[in-house]
């Protein structure tokens, strides 16, 4: 409902009606901001509150990859899947954060958390010798966070009309050219 109607127009009563429960039942799970936060976290990685992506199945699979080109492919696909599950919630979060201090804090913390997760993943890549060594590590982290940001995804796929295959190919190329020390990724 948040993705379809936005934050302001999604009321607890509407959520209750769609879920077939009472508004009191919905309120028992927290205020509206808490519901949106849980929806975003759950849609992104399937759990709420995990601070280290390497502890999740998706992270453990990444740790098992031994080839940098395969790692790029995996990271792009993982991020694309997250975007496809969460991109509709991004405008609701932005709209809600403009009016709700709790959502504004969450958005700030979420961006910091994404950077932290990116740092964890790229630390593994750095330790395996897969990253460029002519660019400071912190810059590689920020570059990766921008390449894979929801804002970048939404701009390219919704605003600019790129297809998912075109976006995927662009992400692979950007990782190979700007972050990783590989000549070119698979198409």
DRENDO-1510 file (C-alpha; in Angstrom, 1 decimal, always signed):
<recs>
REC; n; res; u; v; w
REC; 1; UNK; +0.0; +0.0; +0.0 .
REC; 2; UNK; +2.9; +2.4; +0.7 .
REC; 3; UNK; +4.3; +1.8; -2.7 .
REC; 4; UNK; +0.9; +2.2; -4.4 .
REC; 5; UNK; -0.5; +5.1; -2.5 .
REC; 6; UNK; +2.5; +6.8; -0.8 .
REC; 7; UNK; +3.1; +7.4; +2.9 .
REC; 8; UNK; +0.6; +10.2; +3.5 .
REC; 9; UNK; -2.4; +8.4; +1.8 .
REC; 10; UNK; -1.7; +5.1; +3.4 .
REC; 11; UNK; -3.6; +5.1; +6.7 .
REC; 12; UNK; -3.6; +2.5; +9.4 .
REC; 13; UNK; -7.3; +2.0; +8.7 .
REC; 14; UNK; -6.6; +1.3; +5.0 .
REC; 15; UNK; -3.8; -1.1; +6.0 .
REC; 16; UNK; -6.2; -2.9; +8.4 .
REC; 17; UNK; -8.9; -3.2; +5.8 .
REC; 18; UNK; -6.5; -4.6; +3.2 .
REC; 19; UNK; -5.2; -7.1; +5.7 .
REC; 20; UNK; -8.6; -8.0; +6.9 .
REC; 21; UNK; -7.9; -7.1; +10.5 .
REC; 22; UNK; -8.9; -4.4; +12.9 .
REC; 23; UNK; -7.1; -1.1; +13.1 .
REC; 24; UNK; -6.1; -1.9; +16.7 .
REC; 25; UNK; -4.4; -5.0; +15.4 .
REC; 26; UNK; -2.3; -2.9; +13.0 .
REC; 27; UNK; -1.6; -0.4; +15.7 .
REC; 28; UNK; -0.3; -3.2; +17.9 .
REC; 29; UNK; +2.6; -3.6; +15.4 .
REC; 30; UNK; +3.7; +0.0; +15.8 .
REC; 31; UNK; +3.0; +3.4; +14.4 .
REC; 32; UNK; +2.7; +3.9; +10.6 .
REC; 33; UNK; +6.4; +4.9; +10.4 .
REC; 34; UNK; +7.5; +1.6; +12.0 .
REC; 35; UNK; +5.3; -0.4; +9.5 .
REC; 36; UNK; +7.0; +1.3; +6.6 .
REC; 37; UNK; +10.4; +0.8; +8.0 .
REC; 38; UNK; +9.7; -2.9; +8.6 .
REC; 39; UNK; +8.3; -3.2; +5.0 .
REC; 40; UNK; +11.4; -1.7; +3.5 .
REC; 41; UNK; +13.8; -3.9; +5.5 .
REC; 42; UNK; +11.8; -7.0; +4.9 .
REC; 43; UNK; +11.4; -6.3; +1.2 .
REC; 44; UNK; +15.2; -5.6; +0.8 .
REC; 45; UNK; +16.7; -8.6; +2.5 .
REC; 46; UNK; +13.9; -10.7; +4.0 .
REC; 47; UNK; +14.6; -9.9; +7.6 .
REC; 48; UNK; +14.3; -6.9; +9.9 .
REC; 49; UNK; +17.2; -5.5; +11.8 .
REC; 50; UNK; +20.2; -7.5; +10.5 .
REC; 51; UNK; +23.2; -5.2; +10.4 .
REC; 52; UNK; +25.6; -7.4; +8.5 .
REC; 53; UNK; +24.6; -8.7; +5.0 .
REC; 54; UNK; +27.4; -11.3; +5.2 .
REC; 55; UNK; +25.4; -13.0; +8.0 .
REC; 56; UNK; +22.5; -13.6; +5.6 .
REC; 57; UNK; +22.2; -16.3; +3.0 .
REC; 58; UNK; +22.8; -13.8; +0.2 .
REC; 59; UNK; +26.0; -12.8; +1.9 .
REC; 60; UNK; +27.2; -16.3; +2.6 .
REC; 61; UNK; +26.6; -17.1; -1.1 .
REC; 62; UNK; +28.8; -14.1; -2.0 .
REC; 63; UNK; +31.5; -15.3; +0.3 .
REC; 64; UNK; +31.7; -18.6; -1.6 .
REC; 65; UNK; +32.4; -16.9; -4.9 .
REC; 66; UNK; +36.1; -17.2; -6.0 .
REC; 67; UNK; +36.1; -15.3; -9.3 .
REC; 68; UNK; +35.9; -11.5; -9.5 .
REC; 69; UNK; +33.8; -11.5; -12.7 .
REC; 70; UNK; +31.4; -13.9; -11.1 .
REC; 71; UNK; +31.4; -11.6; -8.0 .
REC; 72; UNK; +30.4; -8.6; -10.2 .
REC; 73; UNK; +27.6; -10.6; -11.8 .
REC; 74; UNK; +26.4; -11.8; -8.4 .
REC; 75; UNK; +26.5; -8.3; -6.8 .
REC; 76; UNK; +24.7; -6.7; -9.7 .
REC; 77; UNK; +21.9; -9.4; -9.7 .
REC; 78; UNK; +21.6; -9.2; -5.9 .
REC; 79; UNK; +21.2; -5.4; -6.0 .
REC; 80; UNK; +18.8; -5.6; -9.0 .
REC; 81; UNK; +16.6; -8.0; -7.1 .
REC; 82; UNK; +16.6; -5.7; -4.0 .
REC; 83; UNK; +15.7; -2.7; -6.2 .
REC; 84; UNK; +12.9; -4.6; -7.9 .
REC; 85; UNK; +11.4; -5.5; -4.4 .
REC; 86; UNK; +11.9; -2.1; -2.8 .
REC; 87; UNK; +11.9; +0.7; -5.5 .
REC; 88; UNK; +8.2; +1.3; -5.1 .
REC; 89; UNK; +8.7; +2.0; -1.4 .
REC; 90; UNK; +11.5; +4.6; -2.0 .
REC; 91; UNK; +9.1; +7.5; -2.9 .
REC; 92; UNK; +6.9; +6.6; +0.1 .
REC; 93; UNK; +10.0; +6.8; +2.3 .
REC; 94; UNK; +11.1; +10.1; +0.8 .
REC; 95; UNK; +7.7; +11.6; +1.1 .
REC; 96; UNK; +7.2; +10.3; +4.7 .
REC; 97; UNK; +10.7; +11.5; +5.7 .
REC; 98; UNK; +9.8; +15.0; +4.7 .
REC; 99; UNK; +7.1; +15.1; +7.3 .
REC; 100; UNK; +8.0; +12.4; +9.9 .
REC; 101; UNK; +11.2; +12.8; +12.0 .
REC; 102; UNK; +11.3; +9.0; +12.7 .
REC; 103; UNK; +11.3; +8.3; +9.0 .
REC; 104; UNK; +13.9; +11.0; +8.3 .
REC; 105; UNK; +16.2; +9.4; +10.9 .
REC; 106; UNK; +15.6; +6.0; +9.4 .
REC; 107; UNK; +16.4; +7.3; +5.9 .
REC; 108; UNK; +19.7; +8.8; +7.2 .
REC; 109; UNK; +20.5; +5.6; +9.1 .
REC; 110; UNK; +19.6; +3.5; +6.1 .
REC; 111; UNK; +22.0; +5.3; +3.8 .
REC; 112; UNK; +24.7; +5.0; +6.4 .
REC; 113; UNK; +23.9; +1.3; +6.7 .
REC; 114; UNK; +24.0; +0.8; +2.9 .
REC; 115; UNK; +27.4; +2.4; +2.9 .
REC; 116; UNK; +28.5; +0.1; +5.8 .
REC; 117; UNK; +27.2; -3.0; +3.9 .
REC; 118; UNK; +29.0; -1.9; +0.8 .
REC; 119; UNK; +32.2; -1.5; +2.8 .
REC; 120; UNK; +31.8; -5.0; +4.2 .
REC; 121; UNK; +31.3; -6.6; +0.8 .
REC; 122; UNK; +34.1; -4.5; -0.8 .
REC; 123; UNK; +36.5; -5.4; +2.1 .
REC; 124; UNK; +36.1; -9.0; +1.1 .
REC; 125; UNK; +36.8; -8.1; -2.5 .
REC; 126; UNK; +39.8; -6.0; -1.5 .
REC; 127; UNK; +41.2; -8.8; +0.6 .
REC; 128; UNK; +41.0; -11.1; -2.4 .
REC; 129; UNK; +42.8; -8.6; -4.6 .
REC; 130; UNK; +39.9; -7.9; -6.9 .
REC; 131; UNK; +39.6; -4.1; -6.5 .
REC; 132; UNK; +41.5; -1.3; -8.1 .
REC; 133; UNK; +44.4; -0.2; -6.1 .
REC; 134; UNK; +44.9; +3.2; -7.8 .
REC; 135; UNK; +41.7; +4.7; -6.1 .
REC; 136; UNK; +41.3; +5.1; -2.4 .
REC; 137; UNK; +39.2; +2.4; -0.8 .
REC; 138; UNK; +36.7; +4.8; +0.6 .
REC; 139; UNK; +36.1; +6.3; -2.8 .
REC; 140; UNK; +35.5; +2.8; -4.2 .
REC; 141; UNK; +32.9; +2.3; -1.5 .
REC; 142; UNK; +31.1; +5.6; -2.3 .
REC; 143; UNK; +31.3; +4.9; -6.0 .
REC; 144; UNK; +29.7; +1.5; -5.5 .
REC; 145; UNK; +27.0; +3.0; -3.2 .
REC; 146; UNK; +26.1; +5.5; -5.9 .
REC; 147; UNK; +26.1; +3.0; -8.8 .
REC; 148; UNK; +23.8; +0.7; -6.9 .
REC; 149; UNK; +21.6; +3.3; -5.2 .
REC; 150; UNK; +17.8; +3.2; -5.5 .
REC; 151; UNK; +17.9; +6.7; -6.8 .
REC; 152; UNK; +20.2; +5.7; -9.6 .
REC; 153; UNK; +18.0; +2.7; -10.4 .
REC; 154; UNK; +14.8; +4.7; -10.4 .
REC; 155; UNK; +16.3; +7.5; -12.5 .
REC; 156; UNK; +17.5; +5.1; -15.1 .
REC; 157; UNK; +14.7; +2.6; -15.3 .
REC; 158; UNK; +11.7; +4.8; -14.5 .
REC; 159; UNK; +12.6; +8.4; -15.4 .
REC; 160; UNK; +15.0; +7.7; -18.3 .
REC; 161; UNK; +13.2; +4.6; -19.5 .
REC; 162; UNK; +16.1; +2.1; -19.5 .
REC; 163; UNK; +15.2; -1.6; -19.7 .
REC; 164; UNK; +16.4; -3.9; -16.9 .
REC; 165; UNK; +18.9; -5.6; -19.2 .
REC; 166; UNK; +20.4; -2.2; -20.2 .
REC; 167; UNK; +20.6; -1.1; -16.5 .
REC; 168; UNK; +22.1; -4.5; -15.6 .
REC; 169; UNK; +24.8; -4.2; -18.3 .
REC; 170; UNK; +25.5; -0.6; -17.2 .
REC; 171; UNK; +26.0; -1.7; -13.6 .
REC; 172; UNK; +28.3; -4.5; -14.6 .
REC; 173; UNK; +30.4; -2.2; -16.8 .
REC; 174; UNK; +30.6; +0.5; -14.0 .
REC; 175; UNK; +31.7; -2.0; -11.5 .
REC; 176; UNK; +34.4; -3.4; -13.8 .
REC; 177; UNK; +35.6; +0.0; -14.9 .
REC; 178; UNK; +35.4; +2.0; -11.7 .
REC; 179; UNK; +35.6; -0.4; -8.8 .
REC; 180; UNK; +37.0; -3.8; -9.7 .
REC; 181; UNK; +40.4; -4.5; -11.3 .
REC; 182; UNK; +39.0; -6.7; -14.1 .
REC; 183; UNK; +39.1; -5.9; -17.8 .
REC; 184; UNK; +35.4; -6.5; -18.6 .
REC; 185; UNK; +32.4; -8.3; -17.1 .
REC; 186; UNK; +30.3; -10.9; -18.9 .
REC; 187; UNK; +27.4; -9.6; -20.8 .
</recs>
